[in-house]
Amino acid sequence: MFELVVHGSHLMQFARAIGDADPAFENVERLAATGPDALVAPPTFLMAADHFDPTYARRPRPGASWLGSRRGGSEQQSGFHMEQYFTFHRPVRAGDVLAADARPGATWEKRGRRAGTMTFTETLTDFRDSDGDLVASARWVSAMVERKPDAPASSAEVERSPDPAGTDVEVGSSAKDLAVGSSWTVVVVDALTRAQIVMYAGASGDFHPLHSDDVYARDRGHPGVFAHGMLTMGMAGRAVTDRFGHANVLSFGGRIISQVWPGDTLTVRVEISAIRKSDDGGTVADLALTTRNQDGVAVFSGVAEVRVD
């Protein structure tokens, strides 16, 4: 268990890294404010708790050997981050001091055609405030593969399914403006830059050299560095928060499907899959998200719940 502090300036850095242009993240008064009306964090911000974890392995330490400084495959593979889910019992706000308590979840195996046996492992983390109240829960799913699958020569060789038909309409945040099956699309990044990947590394605390060291990445069979899966997910979340606001996100999660490279342009399609009453009598919309690159290849598939009334 460890504690983390949600600073307004850190929220600004994180918002910039995922391309969140909400002016609240540039407002000095909002950044400095605390309390029940303080600035709300983006839905994937809790990944930045890694900055406060004293045991976090993806942070270089002075005087200690760093995996990015070694060539070849001597270090142990840490697995692939496959899925990530967040549930919010209340918004995470600037000024919060949260205790993070992680525990192992389930473990299971699946046999794949390309990678052999895949072993999946869950890590479950609860975030509680200074009163001990549960603020948010996170579920991380990683996978270890028996063998590295051969990557397709180009994205054109990747099988992809068309998005289901929907009615593209301007959807407001009020329940009366919503309809099941309605959808919208948002371009969340146009030609991703290496600089934005580096910005995300700094904001999130994930300094794995696959995202910053071309030589290291090429030594492991990649064309070069690529984006963090959670950068892809964080950018996808903007298609939700730009529409409904950060404080109205009740849950957000999904599966990281494919790598995102410098130069990629990502478009998110959001569809309203259900509208229902919550336990407190309000209205909740269930959303399905698909993020695709400029070649139409799906890179992230997600779901979200938002309060709309």
TILUM-897503 format. One line per 8 residues: number of its first residue (from 0); for each residue x, y, z of N, C-alpha, C, O. Coordinates in steps of 0.05 Angstrom, whole numbers, plus 5000, padded with zeros to 4 digits. Each point is the difference from the previous one (the first is absolute). Example, Ala and Ser with C-alpha at 12.3 -4.5 7.8 and 13.67 -1.06 7.14 Angstrom:
BEGIN
0> 5264 4886 5156 4982 5024 5000 5018 5024 5000 5021 5000 5013 | 4972 5021 4973 5016 5024 5001 4985 5022 5014 5010 5022 5004
//
This chain:
BEGIN
0> 5017 4976 5000 4983 5024 5000 5018 5025 5000 5021 5000 5013 | 4970 5020 4973 5015 5026 5000 4979 5022 4995 4978 4995 4992 | 5031 5029 5014 4983 5024 4997 5008 5016 4976 5023 5001 4993 | 4957 5012 4995 5006 5018 4978 4984 5026 5004 4978 5000 5012 | 5034 5022 4979 4987 5026 5002 4992 5009 4972 5016 4999 4981 | 4959 5009 5016 4991 5010 4974 5004 5030 4999 4985 5015 5012 | 5036 4993 4974 5007 5028 4998 4987 5012 4974 4998 4987 4980 | 4993 5038 5022 4989 5013 4977 5020 5002 4977 4992 4996 4977
8> 5033 5010 5029 5020 5002 4979 5005 4974 4986 5005 4999 4976 | 4993 4979 5039 5003 4973 4988 4976 4994 4981 5004 4988 4979 | 4972 5021 5029 4977 4997 4983 5004 5015 4974 4992 4990 4978 | 5019 5034 5023 5006 5015 4976 5019 4985 4982 4996 4998 4976 | 5026 4991 5035 5019 4986 4984 4988 4975 4988 5005 4994 4976 | 4978 4992 5039 4988 4976 4989 4980 5006 4978 4999 4987 4980 | 4985 5035 5024 4981 5008 4980 5015 5008 4974 4991 4993 4978 | 5030 5021 5024 5016 5007 4977 5010 4976 4985 5000 4999 4975
16> 5009 4981 5040 5012 4976 4988 4979 4984 4984 5007 4988 4980 | 4968 5012 5029 4979 4985 4985 4985 5018 4981 4981 4991 4986 | 5027 5034 5012 4988 5019 4981 4973 5011 5009 4985 5009 4984 | 5010 4991 5042 4975 5011 5011 5002 5030 5001 5015 5011 5016 | 4969 5002 4967 5002 5030 4998 4980 5014 5018 4995 5024 4996 | 4993 4963 5023 4981 5013 5018 5015 5024 5013 5020 4996 5013 | 4969 5029 4984 5014 5023 5010 5003 5000 5031 5016 5014 5011 | 4969 4969 5002 5002 4999 5030 5028 4991 5007 5010 5007 5022
24> 5003 4977 4962 5027 4990 5006 5022 5020 4995 5023 4995 5005 | 4969 5029 4985 5019 5022 4997 4994 5023 5018 5013 5021 5000 | 4966 4976 5016 4990 5021 5018 5015 4998 5027 4995 4981 5015 | 5022 5039 4991 5017 4998 5024 4983 4999 5025 5006 4985 5018 | 4972 5030 4983 4983 5000 5023 4987 4972 5004 4999 4990 5023 | 4993 4997 4956 4988 4973 5002 5022 4980 5008 4995 4982 5015 | 5029 5021 4974 5022 4982 5006 5008 5001 5029 5008 4980 5012 | 4989 5043 5001 5008 5004 5027 4977 4994 5020 5006 4997 5024
32> 4970 5000 4967 4977 4997 5018 4998 4971 5009 5008 4981 4986 | 4982 5015 5038 4994 4974 5011 4972 5000 5011 4986 5020 5000 | 5005 4956 5009 4973 4999 5011 4980 4986 4980 5009 4990 4979 | 4965 5010 5028 4981 4985 4984 4996 5011 4972 4990 4985 4983 | 5017 5040 5012 4997 5011 4973 5027 5003 4985 5001 5014 4980 | 5019 4972 5030 5026 5001 4988 5001 4987 4972 4981 4985 4994 | 5039 5020 4992 5004 4989 4973 4999 4970 5000 5012 4987 5017 | 4973 5001 4964 4997 4971 4998 5021 4988 4981 5006 5011 4979
40> 5006 4967 5029 5020 4987 4984 4988 4986 4976 4977 4991 5001 | 5039 5007 4977 4991 4983 4978 4997 4971 5009 5012 4992 5020 | 4971 4992 4967 4993 4974 5010 5023 4980 5001 4998 4980 5015 | 5024 5024 4970 5023 4982 5002 5022 5011 5017 5022 4988 5000 | 4974 5034 5014 5021 5013 5015 5013 4982 5021 5023 5003 5006 | 4961 4979 5006 5011 4984 5022 5023 4982 4991 5014 4989 5017 | 4991 5009 4957 5024 4986 4991 5025 5015 5011 5021 4988 5003 | 4976 5038 5001 5023 5016 5010 5006 4995 5029 5019 5011 5011
48> 4966 4972 5002 5007 4992 5027 5027 4986 5001 5013 4999 5021 | 4996 4991 4956 5026 4987 4999 5023 5019 5008 5021 4990 5009 | 4975 5036 4988 5020 5018 5010 5005 4997 5030 5022 5006 5010 | 4958 4986 5005 5002 4999 5029 5006 4972 5010 5005 4996 5024 | 4994 4984 4959 5005 4972 5008 5030 4996 5004 5014 5001 4980 | 4995 4994 5044 5029 4997 5004 5012 4976 4987 5024 4998 4997 | 4960 4982 4995 5010 4975 4989 4996 5000 4969 5006 4979 4988 | 4985 5042 5000 4994 4999 4972 5025 4996 4983 5020 5014 5002
56> 4979 4965 4980 5024 4991 4986 5006 5016 4975 5022 4998 4989 | 4958 5017 5001 5004 5014 4974 5010 5029 5004 4997 5016 4982 | 5015 4989 5041 5011 5027 5006 5030 4997 5004 5008 4986 5019 | 5008 5027 4965 5029 4998 5004 5008 5012 5027 4988 5019 5010 | 5032 4969 5002 5010 5010 5026 5030 5005 4998 5015 4984 4989 | 4994 5039 5022 5029 5006 4999 5016 4979 5014 4994 4990 5022 | 5027 5002 4964 5018 4980 5011 4991 4971 4997 5015 4981 5007 | 4961 5015 4982 4990 4973 4995 5000 4994 4970 4994 5017 4984
64> 5012 4958 5009 4999 4992 4972 4972 5002 4989 4981 4992 5013 | 5017 5021 4964 4974 5005 4987 4997 4982 4976 5019 4998 4984 | 4959 4989 5013 4997 4981 4978 5004 5013 4973 5008 4986 4981 | 4987 5039 5016 5005 5014 4975 5029 5004 4993 5006 5007 4978 | 5012 4988 5041 5028 5004 4995 5014 4974 4992 5024 5000 4995 | 4961 4978 5004 5011 4974 4992 4989 4991 4973 4976 5004 4995 | 5041 4986 4989 4991 4990 4974 4996 4970 5001 5011 4986 5018 | 4973 5004 4963 4994 4971 5000 4976 4995 5017 4987 5018 5009
72> 5007 4957 4995 4975 4992 5014 5005 4988 5027 4986 4982 5008 | 5033 5029 5007 5007 4987 5026 4979 5005 5021 4997 4983 5018 | 4989 5040 4981 4981 5005 5022 4975 4984 4996 4993 4993 4978 | 4994 5001 5045 4977 4983 4999 4976 5016 4988 4996 5024 5006 | 4989 4963 4977 4977 5013 4988 4979 5005 5021 4994 4982 5016 | 4995 5041 4984 4980 5007 5020 4972 4996 4991 4981 5004 5016 | 5015 4988 4959 4973 4995 4991 4988 5024 4985 5012 5022 5000 | 4965 4974 4989 4986 5021 4985 4976 5009 5016 4985 4985 5012
80> 5011 5041 4988 4977 5012 5012 4977 4997 4980 4999 5013 4980 | 4981 4970 5027 4979 4993 4981 4974 5015 5005 4987 5009 4981 | 5006 4995 5044 4974 5013 5006 5004 5017 5025 5017 4995 5017 | 4966 5026 4985 5000 5017 5023 4972 5011 5004 4987 5008 4981 | 5004 4992 5045 4973 5009 5006 5001 5017 5025 5015 4994 5019 | 4969 5027 4982 4998 5018 5023 4970 5002 5007 4983 5003 4983 | 5011 4996 5043 4973 5005 5011 5003 5023 5020 5017 4999 5018 | 4966 5021 4979 5002 5024 5017 4975 5002 5018 4977 5000 4991
88> 5028 5000 5036 4979 5003 5019 4994 5030 5005 4979 5008 5010 | 5041 5008 4984 4997 5029 4999 5023 5010 4982 5019 4985 4996 | 4980 5039 4994 5023 5010 4983 5026 5002 5016 4999 5007 5024 | 5023 4988 4963 5027 5006 5011 5005 5029 4995 4999 5009 4977 | 5008 5006 5044 5003 5029 4998 5027 5009 5010 5013 4987 5016 | 4995 5037 4974 5024 5013 5010 4998 5003 5030 4979 5008 5010 | 5043 4986 5004 5000 5002 5029 4995 4974 5014 5005 4998 5024 | 4985 4982 4962 4996 4974 5012 5027 4987 5009 5020 5002 4985
96> 4980 4986 5038 5022 4983 5008 4988 4972 5002 4983 4994 5017 | 5026 4988 4966 4988 4974 4997 5020 4978 5008 5024 5002 4994 | 4966 4978 5019 5016 4976 5007 4993 4979 4979 4977 4992 4996 | 5044 4998 4990 4997 4980 4980 5007 4973 5012 5022 4996 5010 | 4960 4985 4988 5004 4973 5011 4995 4980 4978 4978 4995 4991 | 5044 4993 4999 4999 4981 4978 5001 4971 5010 5013 4995 5020 | 4973 4988 4966 4999 4971 5008 4998 4984 4974 4989 5009 4980 | 5020 4966 5021 4997 4983 4976 4971 4992 4996 4986 4995 5019
104> 5007 5003 4956 4973 4990 4993 5002 4972 4989 5017 4984 5009 | 4967 5010 4971 4999 4973 4988 5023 4996 4981 5012 5019 4990 | 4994 4956 5004 5020 4992 4980 4987 4978 4983 4988 4982 5010 | 5015 5020 4963 4989 4980 4982 5017 4998 4975 5016 5018 4995 | 4979 4961 4990 5015 4995 4976 4982 4997 4976 4977 4992 5003 | 5034 5015 4974 4985 4997 4975 5020 4992 4978 5022 5010 4999 | 4969 4972 4985 5018 4990 4978 4994 5016 4975 4977 5001 4991 | 5044 5011 4998 4997 5016 4975 5015 4987 4977 5019 4985 5004
112> 4973 5022 4972 5012 4988 4976 5027 5012 4995 5019 4986 4991 | 4985 5040 5014 5024 5014 4992 5021 5001 5023 5024 4999 4995 | 4966 5002 5030 5019 5005 5022 5001 4976 5019 5015 5002 5020 | 4972 4976 4974 5000 4977 5018 4983 5006 5025 4980 5014 4999 | 5029 4975 5023 4985 5003 5025 5004 5028 5011 5023 5010 5003 | 4955 5004 5003 5001 5027 5012 4991 4997 5028 4978 4989 5006 | 5037 5022 5013 4993 5000 5028 4992 5028 5008 5016 5019 4999 | 4959 4984 5011 4989 5026 5007 5000 5003 5031 4994 4981 5014
120> 5013 5043 4994 5001 5005 5029 4987 5027 5006 5005 5020 4986 | 4979 4980 5034 4986 5025 5009 5015 5012 5024 5010 4986 5017 | 4991 5041 4983 5007 5015 5024 4977 5019 5006 4992 5015 4983 | 4998 4983 5041 4977 5017 5009 5010 5020 5020 5014 4993 5019 | 4979 5033 4977 5009 5021 5017 4977 5017 5009 4983 5009 4984 | 5015 4996 5042 4980 5018 5012 5014 5026 5008 5022 4999 5011 | 4964 5023 4984 5010 5026 5008 4981 5012 5020 4976 5005 4994 | 5034 5000 5030 4983 5010 5022 5010 5028 5009 5024 5005 5000
128> 4957 5012 5008 5007 5026 5010 5009 4999 5029 5001 4979 5012 | 5004 5045 4999 5011 5001 5028 4979 4991 5020 5008 4995 5023 | 4967 5004 4970 4979 4990 5018 4996 4970 4997 4984 4988 5014 | 5031 5000 4968 4997 4971 4995 4978 4993 4980 4995 4976 4996 | 4993 5044 4992 4978 4995 4981 5012 4992 4973 5019 5012 4991 | 4968 4969 4996 5009 4991 4974 4993 5021 4979 4977 5007 4997 | 5044 5002 4989 4996 5021 4979 5000 4987 4973 4983 5007 4983 | 5035 4974 5012 5001 4987 4974 5013 4973 5002 5014 4994 5019
136> 4979 4989 4962 5012 4973 4998 5012 4997 4972 4988 5010 4980 | 5034 4975 5018 5012 4996 4974 5006 4970 4996 5006 4986 5020 | 4991 5005 4956 5006 4972 4993 5019 5000 4976 4993 5009 4978 | 5031 4980 5027 5021 4998 4979 5002 4971 4992 5001 4982 5017 | 4999 5012 4957 5003 4973 4990 5025 4999 4983 5001 5015 4980 | 5018 4968 5027 5024 4997 4984 5001 4971 4989 4986 4983 5010 | 5030 5013 4969 5002 4974 4988 5029 4993 4994 5015 5017 4990 | 4993 4959 5016 5026 4990 4992 4995 4980 4977 4982 4983 5003
144> 5034 5018 4976 4996 4982 4978 5022 4979 4998 5022 5004 5009 | 4970 4972 4981 5019 4979 4997 5021 5006 4979 5024 4993 5004 | 4968 5020 4975 5019 5009 4979 4990 5025 4988 4976 5005 4999 | 5042 5012 4992 4993 5025 4987 4988 4996 4973 5013 4987 4983 | 4963 5022 5012 4988 4996 4973 5013 5017 4980 5009 5022 5006 | 4992 4969 4969 5011 5016 4978 4980 5022 4994 4976 4995 4996 | 5034 5029 5002 4983 5023 4993 4994 4999 4970 5017 4993 4984 | 4958 5015 5008 4994 5002 4972 5017 5021 4986 5009 5019 5013
152> 4996 4977 4961 5018 5018 4986 4989 5028 4998 5015 5019 5000 | 4959 4984 5000 4987 5027 4999 4973 4998 5012 4989 4978 5004 | 5000 5045 5003 4974 5001 5013 4979 4990 4981 4978 4992 5009 | 5027 5008 4965 4980 4990 4981 4995 4970 5004 4979 4990 4992 | 5040 4995 5020 4997 4972 5004 4985 4993 5026 4993 4977 5005 | 5001 5043 5011 4986 4996 5025 4970 4998 4995 4988 5018 4987 | 5000 4961 5022 4971 4997 4996 4985 5021 5017 5007 5005 5023 | 4974 5008 4965 4985 5020 5014 4971 4999 4992 4993 4993 4978
160> 4990 5014 5041 4971 4999 4995 4990 5028 4998 5010 5018 5014 | 4970 4987 4970 4989 5027 4998 4984 5006 5025 4990 4983 5014 | 5010 5043 4993 4984 5008 5023 4970 4995 4994 4992 5003 4977 | 4993 4989 5043 4971 4996 4995 4987 5026 4992 5009 5022 5008 | 4970 4975 4976 4986 5024 4990 4988 5015 5023 4989 4988 5019 | 5012 5038 4980 4987 5016 5021 4993 5027 4988 5007 5006 4977 | 4979 5010 5038 4992 5026 4991 5019 5020 5012 5000 5005 5024 | 5016 5007 4959 5019 5020 5009 4986 5026 5005 4991 5014 4981
168> 5006 4994 5044 4985 5024 5007 5016 5015 5021 5018 4990 5012 | 4975 5035 4990 5011 5016 5022 4986 4992 5026 4976 5004 5002 | 5039 4985 5017 4988 4990 5024 5007 5019 5023 5024 5005 5004 | 4957 5004 5010 5005 5017 5023 5003 4984 5025 4999 4975 5000 | 5005 5039 5023 5005 4986 5025 4974 4997 5016 5000 4988 5022 | 4978 5021 4967 4974 4997 5014 4986 4975 4991 5002 4992 4976 | 4984 4994 5042 4988 4974 4994 4980 5003 4977 4997 4981 4984 | 4989 5042 5014 4980 5003 4979 5013 5001 4972 4986 4996 4980
176> 5040 5009 5018 5013 5002 4975 5012 4974 4990 5011 4998 4979 | 4987 4981 5038 5014 4975 4994 4981 4979 4989 4976 5000 5006 | 5035 4983 4977 4985 4978 4989 5018 4976 4996 5023 5003 4991 | 4967 4974 5016 5016 4975 4997 5005 4996 4970 4982 5003 4983 | 5043 4992 5010 5008 4996 4972 5012 5025 4988 5013 4998 4979 | 4984 5025 5033 5012 5024 4989 5030 4999 5005 5009 4988 5020 | 5006 5026 4963 5029 4998 5002 5013 5025 4990 4987 5017 4988 | 5039 4986 5018 5016 5022 4991 5029 4992 4998 5008 4980 5012
184> 5007 5034 4972 5028 4994 4997 5017 5025 5007 4991 5022 4995 | 5033 4973 5015 5018 5021 5008 5028 4992 4992 5009 4978 5007 | 5005 5039 4979 5029 4996 4995 5014 5010 5025 5000 5024 5006 | 5014 4957 5008 5012 5008 5025 5030 5005 4997 5012 5012 5018 | 5000 4981 4960 5027 5008 4994 5005 4998 4970 4992 4981 4987 | 5020 5040 5002 5007 5001 4971 5030 4999 4998 5014 5019 5006 | 4996 4958 4984 5029 4996 4997 5014 5002 5028 5013 5019 5006 | 4984 4960 5010 5012 4998 5026 5030 5006 4999 5014 4988 4983
192> 4996 5028 5034 5028 5007 5001 5015 4984 5021 4988 4992 5020 | 5038 5005 4977 5016 4988 5021 5000 5017 5025 5002 4990 5022 | 4996 5036 4973 5000 5018 5023 4976 4995 5018 5003 5001 5025 | 4974 4993 4964 4976 4995 5016 5004 4973 5015 4991 4998 5023 | 5022 4983 4965 5006 4975 5014 5018 5005 5024 4996 4989 5021 | 5024 5028 4975 5018 5007 5022 4985 5016 5021 5005 4995 5024 | 4977 5023 4968 4984 5014 5020 4984 4981 5017 4997 5004 5024 | 4992 4975 4963 4984 4981 5015 5017 4984 5019 4992 4994 5023
200> 5032 4999 4969 5018 4986 5018 5005 5016 5025 4999 4989 5022 | 5006 5037 4974 5005 5017 5023 4976 5003 5018 5002 5001 5025 | 4975 5002 4963 4975 5005 5015 4991 4975 5015 4990 5002 5022 | 5013 4975 4965 4990 4975 5012 5020 4987 5018 4993 4986 5018 | 5033 5019 4977 5021 4986 5015 5009 4974 4988 5017 4987 5011 | 4972 5006 4965 5008 4975 4987 5022 5006 4980 4995 5010 4978 | 5030 4985 5030 5023 5006 4983 5012 4976 4986 5024 4999 4994 | 4959 4981 5001 5011 4976 4987 5013 5008 4973 4988 5015 4985
208> 5036 4974 5010 5015 5009 4976 4987 4993 4973 5008 5010 4980 | 4973 4971 5020 4985 4995 4975 4986 5025 4990 4993 5001 4976 | 5003 5018 5042 4986 5025 4992 5019 5024 4997 4991 5022 4995 | 5035 4973 5009 5018 5023 4999 5027 4994 4988 5015 5019 4993 | 4992 4956 5003 5027 4992 4991 4998 4984 4974 4993 4977 5001 | 5013 5036 4976 4997 4987 4975 5018 4975 4997 4991 4979 4990 | 5033 5023 5020 5019 4977 4998 4989 4977 5016 5000 4977 4990 | 4991 5028 5034 4988 4979 5017 4976 4987 4986 4998 4976 4999
216> 4984 5041 4990 4977 4989 4986 5007 4983 4976 4989 4979 4996 | 5030 5031 4988 5008 4985 4976 5014 4973 5008 4997 4980 4986 | 5018 5021 5036 5013 4975 5009 4979 4978 5006 5007 4977 5000 | 4969 5032 5006 4979 4981 5007 4980 4996 4977 4977 4991 5005 | 5031 5016 4971 4984 4993 4977 4980 5020 4991 4984 4995 4982 | 5015 5029 5031 4981 5021 4992 5013 5019 4981 5025 5003 5000 | 4960 5011 4983 5011 5020 4983 5012 5024 5015 5018 5014 4989 | 4974 4990 5035 5009 5022 5016 4982 5003 5024 4985 4981 5007
224> 5016 5042 5007 4983 5004 5023 4971 5002 4992 4993 5006 4977 | 4989 4988 5042 4971 5002 4995 4987 5011 5025 5012 5001 5021 | 4963 5007 4976 4986 5013 5022 4993 4980 5022 4996 4977 4995 | 5003 5033 5029 4989 4984 5022 4971 4993 4994 4985 5017 4989 | 5007 4959 5018 4972 4993 4996 4981 5018 5016 4978 5006 4991 | 5032 5004 5032 4983 5017 5016 4999 5029 4989 4982 5015 5007 | 5037 4992 4976 4998 5026 4986 4977 4997 4980 4984 5019 4997 | 5015 4959 4988 4978 4995 4982 4973 5001 5014 4982 5013 4991
232> 5016 4974 5032 4975 4999 5015 4994 5028 5011 4977 5008 5000 | 5043 5006 5010 4996 5027 5010 4989 5019 4979 4982 5016 5006 | 5029 4983 4970 4991 5016 4978 4971 4992 4992 4984 5018 4995 | 5010 4956 5005 4973 4991 4994 4980 5011 5020 4977 5006 4992 | 5031 4996 5033 4981 5010 5020 4991 5028 4995 4979 5008 5010 | 5036 5007 4975 4991 5028 4994 4975 5001 4983 4985 5019 5002 | 5009 4960 4983 4975 4999 4985 4976 4998 5018 4978 5006 4993 | 5027 4985 5032 4979 4999 5021 5000 5026 5016 4979 5012 5003
240> 5044 4996 5007 5000 5023 5018 4995 5027 4986 4988 5018 5011 | 5019 4983 4963 4994 5025 4985 4970 5003 4997 4990 5023 4998 | 4995 4955 5002 4971 5001 4997 4985 5002 5027 4981 5016 5002 | 5028 4969 5018 4985 4998 5025 5014 5013 5024 4987 5003 5021 | 5038 5004 4977 5015 5012 5022 5013 4978 5017 4992 4977 5000 | 5030 5031 5013 5016 4981 5015 4985 4990 5025 5003 4976 5007 | 4982 5041 5006 4987 4992 5025 4977 4980 4997 4992 4988 5019 | 4998 5009 4956 4977 4983 4996 5008 4971 4991 4983 4984 4995
248> 5043 5011 5003 5009 4973 4993 4999 4982 5024 5014 5004 5020 | 4970 4975 4979 4997 4981 5022 5018 4976 4996 5009 4988 5020 | 4997 5005 4956 5020 4978 4995 5010 5003 4971 4987 5011 4983 | 5037 4979 5013 5013 5001 4974 5021 4978 4999 5015 4996 5018 | 4984 4989 4960 5020 4979 4997 4999 4987 4973 4984 5008 4983 | 5034 4973 5012 5000 4987 4975 5025 4984 4994 5017 4996 5018 | 4985 4995 4958 5022 4983 4991 5018 5014 4980 4991 5013 4981 | 5035 4985 5024 5020 5011 4982 5005 4979 4979 5010 4979 5005
256> 4983 5028 4970 5000 4979 4979 5025 5000 4983 5010 4979 4994 | 5000 5045 4999 5023 5001 4982 5017 5024 5007 4992 5019 5013 | 5033 4980 4978 5019 5021 5005 4994 5025 4984 4988 4999 4978 | 5019 5024 5034 4997 5026 4987 5027 5012 4996 5016 5000 5019 | 4990 5009 4957 5027 5009 4993 5001 5030 4995 4980 5012 4994 | 5044 5000 5009 5003 5028 4992 4990 5004 4972 5005 4984 4982 | 4979 5038 5014 4989 5005 4974 4971 4991 4997 4986 5008 4981 | 5005 4974 5037 4972 4990 4998 4980 5021 5006 5004 5018 5017
264> 4973 4981 4969 4977 5017 5006 4978 4981 5011 4994 4980 4987 | 4995 5027 5036 4980 4983 5013 4973 5014 5001 4997 5023 5006 | 4982 4961 4987 4973 5009 5000 4983 4982 5018 5002 4975 4998 | 4983 5036 5020 4984 4985 5019 4970 5002 4991 4990 5022 4995 | 4997 4956 5004 4971 4999 4995 4987 4991 5026 5007 4980 5011 | 4974 5036 4998 4985 4994 5025 4971 4995 4993 4988 5016 4985 | 5001 4963 5025 4972 4994 4996 4986 4996 5027 5011 4988 5018 | 4965 5023 4984 4984 4996 5025 4987 4973 4998 4983 4995 4983
272> 5025 4987 5035 4989 4972 4999 4977 4996 5019 4984 4981 4996 | 5012 5036 5024 4977 4998 5018 4997 5026 5015 5019 5015 5004 | 4956 4990 5004 4993 5022 5018 4983 4988 5022 4980 4987 4995 | 5028 5018 5030 4986 4987 5022 5000 5018 5025 5014 5020 5001 | 4969 4972 5018 4999 5015 5025 5021 4988 5020 5004 4976 5001 | 5009 5042 5013 5019 4991 5020 4986 4995 5027 4976 5007 5003 | 5038 4982 5016 4988 4995 5026 4991 5025 5014 4981 4998 5016 | 5031 5024 4979 4992 5025 5013 4979 5015 4985 4993 5023 5007
280> 4996 4965 4972 4978 5013 4985 5009 5016 4976 4983 5011 4986 | 5043 4992 5010 5010 5015 4978 5000 4983 4974 4991 4978 5000 | 5020 5034 4979 5001 4986 4974 5029 4995 4993 5017 5018 5002 | 4989 4958 4989 5026 4991 4992 5000 4990 4972 4982 4986 4992 | 5038 5023 4992 5003 4990 4973 5024 4981 4999 5021 5006 5010 | 4975 4971 4977 5021 4981 4995 5011 5005 4972 4985 5003 4981 | 5041 4999 5017 5013 5007 4975 5019 4978 4991 5013 4987 5016 | 4989 5009 4958 5020 4982 4988 5018 5016 4982 4991 5016 4984
288> 5035 4980 5019 5020 5016 4985 5017 4982 4983 5008 4978 5009 | 4999 5030 4967 5020 4987 4983 5018 5021 4989 4991 5020 4988 | 5035 4977 5017 5021 5018 4989 5014 4986 4977 5009 4978 5003 | 4993 5036 4974 5013 4989 4977 5021 5020 4990 4998 5024 5004 | 5023 4965 4983 5021 5017 4989 4992 5008 4971 4978 4993 4991 | 5040 5020 4996 4994 5011 4973 4995 4978 4979 4990 5006 4979 | 5018 4970 5027 4996 4977 4982 4975 4984 5007 4994 4980 4987 | 4991 5030 5032 4976 4986 5008 5004 4977 5020 4981 4985 5006
296> 5043 5012 5004 5006 4978 5018 4992 5008 5029 5007 5022 5009 | 4978 4961 5004 4992 5005 5028 5024 4998 5018 5015 4980 4999 | 4989 5040 5018 5023 5000 5019 4990 4999 5029 5015 4993 5018 | 4960 5014 4987 4989 5000 5027 4970 4996 4998 4986 5011 4983 | 5003 4972 5034 4971 4995 5003 4993 5004 5029 5011 4987 5017 | 4969 5031 4988 4994 5006 5027 4971 5004 5006 4983 4999 4982 | 5011 5005 5044 4973 5005 5009 5002 5022 5022 5020 5003 5012 | 4958 5011 4991 4999 5020 5021 4971 5003 5010 4981 4994 4985
304> 5016 5015 5039 4974 5007 5012 5002 5030 5007 5020 5008 5013 | 4960 5007 4980 5000 5029 5006 4973 5008 5012 4979 4990 4992 | 5022 5028 5027 4976 5012 5011 4991 5022 4982 5015 5017 4992 | 4959 4982 5000 4991 5020 4981 4976 5017 5011 4991 5018 4986 | 5000 4976 5037 4977 5016 5011 5000 4999 5030 4983 5012 5013
//
